Amino acid sequence: MNAQQHTMMQKVIRWREQYINDRQFVLLLSFLVGLFAAVAAFILHWIIKEIVTLLTSGFYINTFNWMYLVYPVIGIYLTSLFVRYIVKDEISHGITRILYAISSKRSRLRGHNCWSSVIASAITIGFGGSVGAEAPIVLTGSAIGSNLGQLFKLDNKTLMLLVGCGAAAAIAGIFKAPIAGLVFTLEVLMIDLTMASLLPILISSVTATCFTYIFTGSDSLFTFTLDSNWTVERVPANILLGVFGGFMSLYFIRTMSFCEGLFAKLNDKPLAKLALGALILSPLIFLLPSLYGEGYSSINILLSGKTEQQWETIMNNSPFAGNAQMLLPYIGLVLLSKVFATSATNGGGGCGGTFAPSLFIGAFSGFFFSRLWNMYQIGVPVPEKNFSLLGMAAVMAGVMHAPLTGIFLIAEITGGYDMFIPLMIVSICAYLTIIIFEPHSIYGMRLARQGKLITHHTDHAILTLMSLDSVIDKHYTAVSPDRDLASLVHAISKSHTDLLPVLDDAGHLLGEIDITKLRHIVFRTELYHHFHVRQLMSQPPCTLSVNDPMEEVMKRFDNSSATMLPVLDNDGHLRGYVTRNHLYTMYRKMVADMSAE
């Protein structure tokens, strides 16, 4: 921004502050965030659709197609070039990046995030990458909210709210599901629900939904009609499906983490990553074309099919096409291999999210479970298309640790409101199953390992938002171990604290002088040349490291009862001191700010 633009922006900000109060302005921005997020979602899906139509319109449906071996690799390679030479920043794991921005960067997302993920994911998915467009659009929506807030110099708390508005608008716009957008923001991004935040998030969600209806019409993303009304006799099947969905979520999360670890070892070798991704992805899509792209067309087949012939069309373009007896093995193979296809796409250099893959695995899990249930007559027969729908809610609830999002999203995107009770049963059971093994969602587990995950627990949230560097007092008076008492008294007269660090020539902490322990000799001038700092220093009760999370800092203060603790860098050099009073004062202030309406 040049000087003239900066001056103009300052005038706009002053005018706004004079005529529009903060609350009204946030509501106005939430509307704009909803509009821009809907436009971004529409553009992304339009580009994906055009690329897919261009590449696959001539494919034969009853046989395999060799181009499935080539297209995904080209897409991943083009995406990696775009990211490396144009974006020049990491844009994968969109929702995880939002969580990191909220916890570590005061909700500040970079300007390129408003468009870079749209282009990168469109190339990846359009060419057949087995990932979803939702996480990139959520990152885009959140970045729009964050950058609008930064443009108008809004405070950190308002920025966090606008980030939540962008995420809610993205989900609402993609799926035409405003309630799911709100619930997603509360459950997954863990932005607390207050009266001050409820209305802006709702405005963004409804705005995005309405504009998506204008852009794309009234059709739902998935075509679903209830096969038969739910009855209480199906409760056992619903419970077991929920548990099955929970274990499929566990399989998804653990396998994804394992594959990411393999690709991470090749971070400095992009061509090797591309080769490994191609080696995994191309054969999978060639053999199982349902893995091509987002996979929503396959989900629609499971949800809308009524006969065996209709369900068998899911095998079109594959070597299994025309073999009715291979339907269940095909479903099982797709179910198990989707996570590898998704990992290979992102790991090889593509850009996409795990939102759509979790829906995909859920639909296939529900169909697979219900088909086995009916084949072996385990209990009351169940409608397979209904259970495909329920499976989507179960796996989403497990992968995201968000049962309410699973319930409302699936109900809204399919119009399956008559399925609320079974949706609740499977979502709750899936969540209770996964929580035994994984305490955090697929989005939060990376940050949780680093102690940087915001949660609804106020203490943990505040400590995560606090920065150790911001509470370090770097103005201290250090003394060397060989100085005598006379020199020490002179140094004490210049110090503003009760503790003086004792450092060697390299700046390493050797000990500290506690002024309160020198009262019996400090005024006896005849002793000034008989005592040296080395004789008078003591060791601190404990030390802090620059990498310590704030929760650990608080624990050390509580356990040691110290008023000040030294902070050392990785080489043992003193960085400064943290005082108990300063730490607790900042903590109380942040609690008050977070609690304020």
N, C-alpha and C positions, 0 to 999 in steps of 0.2 A: 504494500500500500504506500503510494507516494505521499508527499507532504500535502498536496491539494486534496487528495482523497481523505487523508487523515483529518484535515480541518473540517471537511464536509461531514465526516462521520461524527466528529465531536459536536457539531451543531445539531445533528439529528438526535444524538443522545441527550443533549441539553433540552431540546424541544420535547422529547419523550418524557423526560423526568418532570417537566413543567406541567404537561397536560394529561399524561396517562400514568396512573399509579402503578406500582409494581405488580399487584395482583392482576389488574386488567391487562397489563402488558404480557404477563406469562400466559394468560388465556389466549391472547392474540397470537403469540408465538406457537402455542400448542396447536392452533388451527393451521398455521403455516407448515409446521412440521408434519402434520397429518396429510396435507395436500402434497407436499414434496415427496414424502415417503410413498404415497400411492402412485405418483408419477414414476418414481424410480422403479417400483415393483412392476408396473405395466411395461416400462421400457425393457427391463431385464427379460421378462417372459416373452415379449414380442421378439426380441433378438434371438432368444433360444429357439422359439418356434420356427422362425425363418431359417435358421441354420439347419435345424433338424429336417425341415421340409426339403431344403436344397440338397442335403446329403443323402437322404434315405427314400426319397419319393419313388425311385425306380427299383427298389428292392423287391424280390420275389418273396411271397409270404410262406410258401410251402417248402422252402429249402434254405440252407445256410447261405450266408453272404460273406465273401472274403474281405470286404471292406471293413467289416467289424474288427479286423485285426489291425487296421491302419488308422481309422478316424480318431479313436481316443488318444493315440500316441501323438498324432499331429496336434490335437487340441491342447494336450498337456504341454507340449513343447512350445507352442505359440504363447500359452499363458505364462510359462516360465520366462520367456524372453520379454514379454510385456512387463512382468513384475520386476525383473532384474535391471532392465535398461530404461524403463519409463517411470515406473512407480518408485523403484529403489527403496522399498520398505517392505517389511513383512506384513501380509494382509490375510494370512490363513487363520483358522480358528476364530472366526468373527465374534462369536458371543463371548468366548474366553477373553478376547481383547477388550471387549466392552467392560467385563468384570474387572479386568486389570486397570483400565482407565479410571473406573469408579474408585477402586481401592488405592491406587498408587499415583495417579496423575490428576486427581481432583476433577475427574470427569472430562478431561480435555482430550479430544480425539483430533487427529490431523485432518487438514482440509481435504487431502486427496482421498480420504476414506468416504467422502460424499459421492465419489464416482468410480474409483479404481476397482472396488469389489464387483460392481455391476459389470464392467467390461470383462474383467478376468474370469468371473464365474460364468458369464454368457458364453465365452469361448470354450471353457472347459466342458460345461454341460451340453452345449450345442453339438460339440464333436463327440459326445458320448461318455464323458467322464461320469462315473457312477457316484455322484454327490448331489446335494440339494442346493437350491437357490435361496433358501430361507435365511440361513445364517449370514450370507453376504448382504442380503437386503436389510436384515436387522442391524448389521454394522453400519450400513449406509444410512438408515433412518436415524440411528443414534448419533452418527457423525453430523448429520444435518442439524439435529437438535443442539449438539454440543457447539458447533461452529456458529450457529445463530446466537447462542448465549454468549459465546466469546466475543462476537462482533459487537454486541451491545454492552460488554463489560459487566456481565451479571456475576453474582457471587457463586461460590462453589456449590452451595446447596441447591440453587436454582438450576445450575448446569446439570447436576445429577438428575433433577426432575425432568429436564428437557431431554436428556439421554433416555430416560425411561419412556417419555412420550414418543420418541422416535422408534424405540423398540416395539412398543405397543402398536403404533401406527403401521409398522412394517408387517407384523403378524396379522393385524386386522385387515390390512390391504391385500395381502397375498391370499388369505383364506376367506375373506369377507366374514370375519368372525370378531366383532368388536369386544365381546366379553372375554374371549380367549386372549386377545391382545392385552387387555387389562390384567388378567390373571397371570399370564406369562411374565409380565413385568414384575409383578409382586413375588411370584414363586421362584423364577429363574434368576432374574437380576437382583432380587431381594431388596427392592426399593420399598421402604415401609409405607403402608397405607395410612394417610392422614387426610383430613378434610381439605387441607391445602394441596395435596397431591392427587386426590381422587378425580377432581373435576378436570384439570388439564389433561390427564392421561385418557379420560373418557372422551374428551373433545377430540384429541388426536386420533383415537381409535375409531370413533364414529365418522370423523371427517375422511379418514383414509378409506373406510368401508364404503361410504357414499360415493366418493370419486371413483373407486374401483367398479362399483355398479355402473356408473356413467361410462367408464372406459370399456368395460367388457360385457355388460349386460347382467342379467339376474341369475344366470346358471351357476350352480354350485361347482366347486372344484372337482368333487367326486359325485358320481351318479349312484344314489342308493335309495331303494325302496324297501320298507320293512317286509321281511318274508313272512313272519308270523309274530303275533304278540308274545311278549315275554310272560312266562309263567314261573311260579315259585319252584316248580319241579326242576328248573334248570339252574338253581342256585349252586348245587355241587359242581356242575360243569363250569359255571362262571368262576367259582373259587379256584378250581384247578387250572383254568385258563389264565387267571391272574398270576398264579404261582409260576406257571410255565412261561408267561410273559416276563416275569421277574428274572427267571434264570436266563432267558434269551437276552434280556437287558445286560445281565452280568457277562454273558458271553460276548456281547457287542462291545462293552466297555473294556473288558480285559484284553480281548483280541486287538481292538483298536490301539490300546496303549502299547501292546507288544510290537505291533507293526510300526507304530510311530517311532519307537525306540530303535528299530532296525534302520529306518530311513534317516533318523537323526545322526547316525554314525557316518552318513555319507553327505553331511551338510556342505562340506567343502569340495564335493565332487558332483556338481549338478548333472553331468552327463551320465554318471553311474546311477544316480537316483532315477533319472529318466529311463535308463535301460532296465533297472529293476522294476520300476512301475509298469513299464510296457510288458515285461516278461510275465507279470502277474495279471494285469488288466486285460490285455488283448485276447489271450486264450479264454478267459472267463466270459467275456462278452460274446466271443465267437460261438462258444458252446451254449451260453445261456443269455440270449439277447434281452431278456427281461432286465438285465443289469445295465442296459444302455441308458444313459441319462438319468433323470430323476426317477423314472419308473412309475410315474403316475398312471400311465395308460394300463400297465399291468394291474395296478391296484384297482382301477375302474372295472377291469374284467372280473376280478374276484368279487367286487361289491355289487355289480349289476347282473352278473351271469345267473341264469336260471336253469340251464340244462348243461349236461356234460359237454355237448358240442361247443357251447359258448365258452365254458371254462377252458376247454382244450385249445382255444385260439391263443392262449397265453404262451403256447409253445411255438407259435409261428416264427419263421426265420431261423429256427434252430434245427440241429440234426435230429431232434426228437419229434418234429412236426409230423402229425398224422398218426402217431402211436398213442392211442388212448390210454393204454395200460401204463404209460410212462408219466402220466400227469402227476401222481403223488411223488415219485422219485424226483421229478423235475422241480416240483415245489420245494422239496427238502434240500436239493442241491443249491437252488437259488437262495434259500433261507440261510444256509451255512456260508455261502461264498460272498454274500453282499458286503459283509464287513471287510473282507480282503480287497474287493473291488474299490470300495470307498477309500480304504487306507492307501492303496496303490495310486489312486487318482491324486489325492492330496500329497502323499509322500513323494510322488514322481515330479511334482511341480505344479499341479493343478490347483484350482481354487474353488472351494465349495464347502458346504456344511454337512452336519450329521442329522439335521432335523428331518429332511425327507427320507434318508436311509432308515431312520427309526420308525417312521410311518410305514415304509415299505416292508421292513422286517416284521413289523406288527401285523400287517394285513396277511402276509404269507404265513406267519406263525398261527394266526387265528384259523385260517383255512386248513393248514396242516393238522392242527390239533382237532378241529371238528371232524375232519375227514377220518382220522384215526378213531375218534370217539364213535362215529357212526359205523365204521367198518367192523369194529370189534364189539359193537353193541354194549358199551360200558354202562350206559344208563339211558335215560329218555333221549330219543333222537333230537339233535340240535340243528338249526338252519345254518348252513356253512357260510352264507354271505353275511348273516348277522354276526357270526363269530369272527369273520375277517375284520369287520368294523370294530368289534370289541378288542381284538388283538392289537389294533392300531393304538387304542387308548392305553392298553396294558404296557406295551413296550415303550411308548412315549413317556408314560408316568415313571417307569423304571429308569430309563436312560437319563431323563432330565431331573429325576427326583421331584416331579411336579404332577401329582395326581389330579389336582384341580384343572391344570392346563389340559391334561389328557381328556378329562371328562367334557369340558366345555368346548374344546377345539373340535373334537370328533363329532359332538352333537351338532355344532354349528355348521361345519363344512359339509356335512352329509344330510342335514335336516333330520337326523335321527333322534329327535327329542323324545320319542316314545321309548328310547333305550336308556333313559337316565339311570334307572336302578341297576341294571347289569353293568353299565359303564362305571358307576361308582364302585361296584363290587370288584370288578377286574382291576381297576386303577388302584384301589386301596390294597388289594392283595399283592399286586405287582410291586408296589412301593414298599410294603412291609417285608417282602422277600428280598429285594435288592438292598435295603438299608442294613440288613444283617451283614452283608459282605462289603458294601461300598458306602461309606458315610457321606460321600459327595457325588454330585452329578458329573456327567462326562465333561461339562463345561467348567465346573468348579474345582475338580480334583487337582489340576495342574497348579492352580494358584494356592489351593489349600496346603499342598506340600511345601510351599514357600512361605506360608503364614500370611498371605496377601488376599485372602478371600473375605469379602464383606458378607455378614450373615444378619439375620433378624435379631440375634442376641446383641443387645445394645453395647455391653461392655466389649465384646469381641469386635463389633463394628467400629467403635471409637478407637480402640487400640490399633486396629488395622489401618485406619485413616491417619493416625498419628505417625509422624516421621521422627526417628531418633535424632537425625541430624538437626532438626528444627529446635530441639530442646537442649542441645549441647552448648555449654558456656565455654567458648574457646579463648576467653580472656583470663589468663591465670598467671600467677607469679611463680616461676619455677626456680629451684635452687639446686646446686650441685652437692654431692655427698661430702666433699672436702671442705666446705665453707665452715668457719667457726661460728660460735653463738652470736658474736657481735655482728657479723655480717648477716646472720639469719634474722636478727632483730630488725636490722635495716630493711630487709626484704619484707618482713611482716608488716612494717609500717606502710608499705606500698600495696599490700594485698587487700582485696575487697572480700575475701572469703576466709574461713577458719582453717582451710586446708591448703598447704603448699606442696605441690608435687616435687619429688626429688628425682632428677633426671641425670642420666649419664651424658657423655658428649654426643652420642648418637640419637638422643631423644627418647631412649627407652625408660620406662617407669621403673624405678628401683624401690620406691616407697613413698611415704608422704609425711609431712609435718603437721601434727594436729596442735594448733595454737592453744587450745583449751587445756592441753596436757603439759604446757610449759610454764604455767603461772608461778610455780614454786622456784623457778630459776631465772625467768626472763628479766626480773628487776635486780638481780644480783650481779652487778657489773664486774665484780672480782672474778666471776666464773666465765666471763665472755670468751676468754682465750683457752679455757680448759675443756670445753665441750665442742664437738663438731656435729654437723648435721647427720653424719652416718651413725652416730651414737644415739641421736634423738628421734630418728625417723621410725615409723612403724609401718606395717603392711596394711593395705586397705582390706576391709572385710571380704570384698570380692571386686572383680572388675567387669566391665561391660565391653562387648565387641561391637564394632560399627555394623556388623551384620545381624545382631540380635534383634528378633522381633520385639515389639513393644510389650507384648504379653509377658515375655521372659524378663524384660527390664523391670516391669512392675513386680514380678515374683521375687526378683533379687532384692529389691528395696524392702519388700515385706519380710523376707527371710533374714535380712541382715540388720534391719532397723537403722541403717545408715542414713545420714542426711545428704551426703554427696557421694557419688561413685565415679571413678575415672573411666573414660572410654578410650579403648586402644584400637588401633587399626590392625590389619592382618600381620604386620611386621612387629607389633609390640610397641609402636610409637604412640605417645599420648596425643589424643585428639582434643581432649577437653574434659569437662566435668558435667554431669547431670545432677541437678539438685532436686531433692524430693518435693520442695515447695513449688518450684517451677513446673515440674512434671504434673503434679496434681492440679495445679491451677489451670494448665492448658487442658487437662482431661475434663475438668468440671465445665470449662467454657465450651468445649466441643459437645459435651452432653447437652448443655443448655441450648446450643445452636441446633442440634439435631432434633431436640424435643419441641422446639418452638414451632408454632403453627405459621 
